[in-house]
């Protein structure tokens, strides 16, 4: 099985200059946890995830419990969610995968890199996104030993 067999072909994307609130609203509206970030030339420049947003939203409430270095990073933001842009919190150096890569390679890459999704890129252009949930669904149906697990328990 290949990445292009299970990927979402037209992922929702966002601009790096979009307000952070817009990213949060888009994730809620489209029920996604990962948004590829494209520049004005439609090139992939980063990824913003629910994890990035949680850090910005939740960290201020936990300030007294954070380490010194985490408190310094938080103060370094010096802004509220209303004034931050996607570019302020997104991941810039994104790990990608090709559409013809195997599902096993995609799953291994997500596991190794501790990430929940991979933008799928062909000839420098974003053509899709594959998530750990996509990979898990496909693996459950493809591996005989795993077929005994109730899929409802996984998603």
Protein Blocks (a to p, Z undefined) as FASTA:
>chain_A
ZZklmmcfbdcdddfkbcfklmmmmmmmnopabdcdddfkopafbdcdfklmmmmmmmmm
mmmmpcfklmmmmmmnopafklpcfklmmcfbdcdddfkbcfklmmmmmmmnopabdcdd
eehiafbdcdfklmmmmmmmmmmklmmpcfklmZZ
